[in-house]
């Protein structure tokens, strides 16, 4: 089998992959997903089958032929319907296994997943899980443990190389209490996007009156949010607004932690025993900085993820903190280092986002096997590069940060932990089973502060007290990690 280089940015998935049909895959079921890239021996991929429905002693590698009649359903956030539909249709073309994609609104997805899994009547066989949902979905036993599948010679790709996933993504997207439940799919961190071309217009005037440059250095960014706010006020006075996601919702729960960590130097708002750190003075300072930004922002109280992205794309804002797929669109529109610069969030603690792929533990065994095959294929080395190139889904694998791919997808120059060591110092939101309660409290109280109906000190003290009460009902474990 031959194909053009997987790092050729001009090739679409269907042209640069092999021309293998479902029938061809069946005939080549012993092939290990594109050949070994790890140098591991065949024995390294062999393992014992632990109850999976497709045992084989005569071949090594995914036995797609055994699942030609299996149809599975994959649940995703509506934010990722496009890339997931692409992956599902391509997987079907290559393997003959049908994958139907169902989408839920991001704001409703966790509740819908919980309700269906709790009733053991889920309409899906596998699903994406936000980093902050891992404890909620894994702790009750709703997600299938995957170690046995990864060691099953009739299911596992020899070239999969789980250890190639960067540790921060493998640990936070797929592991709980020492068990592997998910495969890392979208390795995302927040980043600050600024209109480089606009800042250049005002550089001389600003720099003459300040002791720092209006242009944030790449990739470090502004030293602090206080520094950023000075630029934001200056730009506002010149008629340019910033983007700020201040609408009550899940966006507040990822916008505040960047500021908390930058002001306190703590990566997590919970300590290792599950106690709130929101009593620290820096917690109030962080919220005050966010409240101050509402004066410089465009419609902050009605702005969420989609609005902040589109404001920047439309030229209505000069700066916005955003995620990977939005940043790809921003770079495509304004040009890397022409119209836009991408840096760490101010103060250097970008929030960890991203997603893993989990298998529903209540599906029947054939569908669980097929769901694992899809998740494994979608998070393989080849597809990790492809989804970055085509959809801006930032990689989870160290091997994806190639020179060719960074040339084709400039955002990776920011995301590469070797080129940008600052990306290793992240703000980590709680991902324990209490996340929904913690998050609901935070978004409700902070939205009141942003609207001016509650003071900063009162807001943070209230959240701290409520978090202590919520976490006091659970044993002291390393909830924050």
N, C-alpha and C positions, 0 to 999 in steps of 0.2 A: 504494500500500500504506500503511495506517495502523495504528498500534498505540498503546497507552497509553505514557506515559513510561517509559523503561527504568529510571528511578530510583524508580518507585513500589514501595515495599517490600511492598505487599499483593498484588501480582500474581505468579502463578506463571509459569514460563517459557512453558508451553503456552498461557496465556491472553493474556499481554501481547505476545508476539511476533506477527508477522503470521500469518494463518491459511493461509499458503502450504503446499500439499501438494507432494509430490515432483514431481508432474506440472507444477504451477505453477512450481516452480523451474526445471524443464527449459525451460519456455516463456520464462522470464525470465532465462535464463542470462547475459545481458549485464548484469544488475543486480549491483552491486558490494557485496553483503552488507549492505544496510541504508542505503546512501547515504553520500556523502563527509562525514566529520567533520573533515577536515584542510584543506579549501580548496585541495587540490592539483588541478591541471588533469588532464584525462584522460591527457595525454602522460606525466605523472609515473609512471603505473602501467604504461606500455608497456615492453616489453623483448624481447630475443631469446630464443627457445626453445633450450635447451641439452640436447637429447636427450630431453625430456619427451614422453610418449606422446600428447599431446592438443593438437597445434599448431592454432592458429586465426588467421586473418587478418581475420575478419569481425566479431568481437565482442571486448569487453573485459570481464574479470571471470571468476570461476570457472565453467567449463563443466561443471557437475554432471551434465548430461544424458549426457555421454560416458562416465560411470562408473556408470550405473544397474545394470549387471550385475556390478559389481566388489564383492567382499566382502573386507574387511580385518580383521585381528586386532590389537588394541591391548593391550599388556602394561602392567600397573600394579602398584604396591605394594598390598598388601591394606589399607593404611591409607586408600586413596582409591578403593576399589571402588564405594562408593555414588555419589560425584560423577561418576566416570567412566562408570558405567552410565547415569546421567541424561544426560550429554553424548552418549553413543553413541546412545541411543534417540531423543533430540531431533534430532540430526544426521540420522539415518535418516529421521525424519518430514519434515524440511525439504528434504532433498536426494535421497532415494531410495538413498543409498549405505549399505550395511550395515556396521556396525562391531561386531565381537564383542570383548568384553572378557575378558581372562584375567588373573587376579591371582596374585601370588607373595607369600609372607610377606616382610615387610621384611627380616628377618635373612638371608634366602636369595636375595633377588632379584638382587643384583649377580652372584653366582656363577652363577645360572641364565642370566642374560643373557650373561655371558662365555662359558659353555660352548656355548651355542647359536650365538652369533655367531662364535666361533672355528671351529666346524665348518661354518659357512655353511649351516646347516640350521635356522634359527630358525623357531619356530612363530608368530611375530608379525611384523607389517609396520611397526609403530611402537611406541614405548614411552616411559614417563617415566624421566627420569634425575635422580637426586639431584645436587645441586650438587657433591658431593665425588666423583662418579663421572665427571665430564666428561672428564678426561684419559684415564681408563681406557678409556672407550667411544669417544672421538673419535680419539685418537692412532693406534690401529691401522687406522683407515679403516672401522670398522664402522658409523658413522653417515653418512648421506648429506649431502653439502654442499648447502645450501639456497639459495644466492644465485641460481642459475639459476631455481629455482622461484619465488622472490620477484619475479623480473623477467620471468616468463612471463605474457603478457597473457591466456592462456586458463586460468590457474590462480590468479593473484594477485588478491586483493581490492584495489580501488582505495583503499578507506578503511582498509586494514590499519594503515598508519603504524607501521612497525617502530621508528622513533625515539621513539615514545611510550612504549615500555618503558623504565623507569628503567635508567640505564646499568649500575648494579651488578648488576642481574638479567640484562640482556642479555649482559653480558660473562661473568658467572660461570656462567650456566645454558646458554648456547648457543654460545660462541665458544672456539676453540682455535687457537693459532698464526695468528691473523689471519683465520681462516675461520669462517663461520657454519654451525653444524651443528644448532642447536636453536632452538626458539621458547619464550620464557619463559612458564611456566604458573602457578606458585604462588610468589609473592614473599614468602618468609617470613623472619622473624628471631625469635630467642627473646625472651621477655618474662617478667617476674616477675609472677605473680598473687598477691595477698595478700587475705586476708579483712578487708576494711575495717571491717566491723561488729564483728568480734572485737577488732581493734586499738583501735578507739574505746573499748571497754569498759575497756581497761587503760591508756589514754593518760596519765591524770593520775598514776597510780602510777609508770609507767616514766619519764615526762618529768621528774619531780621529782628523779630520781637519775641522769640522763644529760644530756649536753650536746647531744643531738640528739633529734628527734621520733621516736616509735615508728612514726608513719605516714610511709611514703616519699612524697615529693612527686611529683605527676604533672606531666610524664612522666619526670622525671629519675631518680627512684628513690633508693635508698640510695647514699651516697658511695663505699662500699667493701664488700667481703665481710666485713671485720673488723667493720664497723658492723652489717651484717646479722646476723652470728653472735651479737652481743650481744642483738639482739632475739630470735633463735631460741632462745638459752639461757633468756632471760626467759620466753618463751612456753612452752617445755618445762617450766619449773618451775611454770607455771600449769596444766599438764596438756594442752598443745596441741603436737602434733608438726608438723614441716615435712615437705615432700616432697623426696626426693632419689633420683635414678635411679642407684643404685650397683651394680645387677646387671651382671655381666660381659656385655658386648655392645656394639653400636654406640652405645647411648645414652651410654656413658662418653666416647666420642670427641667428642660434642658438649657434654657437661656440663663437661669440664675446660677447654676453650679460653676460655669466658667468664671463668674465674678467671685463667688464664694472662695474657690480655690486660689484665685489670683490674690485675694486680700488676706487670706489666712495661711497660705502655704500648705494647706491640707488637701489631699486628693479626694477625700470622701467626707460627706456631711455626717457620717456615722463613724464612731470609733470601732475598734475590733470587738468590743463587747456589745455593740448595738446601741450605744448611748449617743444622743444627739450632740453634735458639736456647734449647734446654732447659738449657743450661749456665748461664743467667742465674739469679741468686739468686731472683728473683721466681717462677721456675718451681717451685721447691721450696715457697715460701710459698703459692702457689696450691693445690698439692696438700695442704699441711697444713691449709688452711682447709676443703677438701673432706673430709678425714679427720675433722676436728673436727665437721663437720656430721652425721656418722653418729651421733653421740651424741644429736642433737636430732631425728632423722628417724624416720619410720615404716617399719620393715622395709626399710631402704635396700638391703641386699645381695640382696633378691629383687624389687626394684622397677625396672621399666623404663618405657617410654613409657605404655603402657595403664594400668599400675598407678598411676603418679603422677597421671594424669588422673582416674581413678576415685576415688582417695583424696580428692582435692580436691572432686570433685562430691558425694561422699558425706558431706562434712563432717568427714573424719578428719584433715585437715591444714589448716594456716592459710596456708601459702605453698608455691608450686611454680613452677619455671621450666618453661615449656611453649611449644608452637608454636601456629600460628594456628587450625587446626581445633579443637584441644582448647580453646583460649581462647574460641572462639565458644560451645562448650558450657558453659564455666564462666560466661560472661557471661549466657547464656540462663538458667542455673540460679540464680545469685546476684544478678544485676542490676548493670549498669554503675554504678559509684560509689554503689551502695546496699550490696550485700554484698561486692563485689569491686573492687579497684583494680588497674590494669595499668600497669606502669612498665618502664623499662629494667632490665636485670639489674644487680645491684650493681656499682659501679665504672664503668658506662657503656660496656661493650663487648659488646653482645648478639651471639650467634653467628649468622652467616648460614646459613640453611637454604634450603629451596625446591627447585623442580623445573623442568625443561624438558621439552619434547616433542621426541623425535628420531625419524628415519625410518631403518629398516633398509636399509642400502645393498645388501644381497643379495636383496631382494625383486624381483619382476619389475616392469617399468616402470609398468604400469597400476596395480598395487597401491601403488607408491611415490607416484605422482601422487595417488591417492585418499587415501593416508595423509597426505600433505602437506595436502590440502584439509581433512581433519578437524582436523589440528593447527592450521592457520591459523585455521579457524573457532572452535575451542575457545579460542584465545588472542587473539581479536579484542576490540575495545573493548567491544562489547555483552556478550560472554560473560565477560570479565574482571570486569565488575560483577556479572553473574548468579551466578557461582560463589562470589563473596564473600557475596552476600546469602543464598543458599540453603545453602551448604555451609561457609562460613568459610574458603574458599581465598583467602588474602589477595592483593590485586592486584599485578600487575607494572607497571601502566601509570600514568603521571602523571595521565591524564584521568579515572581512576576515583575520585580523591579529591574527589568532589563533596560539597557540603553535604547534599544529600538522602541520598546513600549513607552518609555518616558519621552521619547521624541514624538511619538504619535499621540500620547496622552500626557500633556505637560503637567497636569495636576499631580502626577506621580512624583514629580520633583519635590513637591511639598510633602507628599505622603510617605516617601521612602525614609525609613528610620535610620538608615546609614547616612544618607545625605542631609537629613534634618533630625538630629538627635533630640531636639526639643519635643518631637512628636511622641517620645516615650514617656513624657511627664504629663499625664492625663488627669482630668477631673472625672471621678468615677461616681455615678449615681447609685443609690441603693438598688440592688437587684434581688432582694430577698422576698419571701412570700407576702410581706406587708406592703410591697411597692405601691399597690393601688391606693391603699389608705394614705400612705405617706404622700404620694403624688397629688391626690385629691385635696388634701389639706394645704399643700404648698401652693397649688395653682389658685385655689379659692382665696387664700389670704394675700398672696402677692398681687393678684389682680385688684384687690381692694386698695392696696398701697399704691399701685400704678395709677389708679383712677382718682386718688386723693381722698378716698373715703376712710382711710386708716393711716396712722403714722407708721414710720419705718420701725421705730423701737417696739411699738405695740405689736406690729405684724410679726417681727422675728421672735419676740418673746412668746407669742401665741403659738407659732409653728413649733418652736422648741418644746413647749409644754405638751402640745398634742402629740408630737413625735415620741417624746419620752413615755407618754401613756400608751401609745400604740406598741412601741417596742418592749415595754415592760411586761406585756402579756406573752412574751416569747423567751425561751431559754437563751442564755448568753452564748452565742456562737459568733463566728466571723461573718456576720451578716453583710458587712460593708464591702467584702471582697468578692 
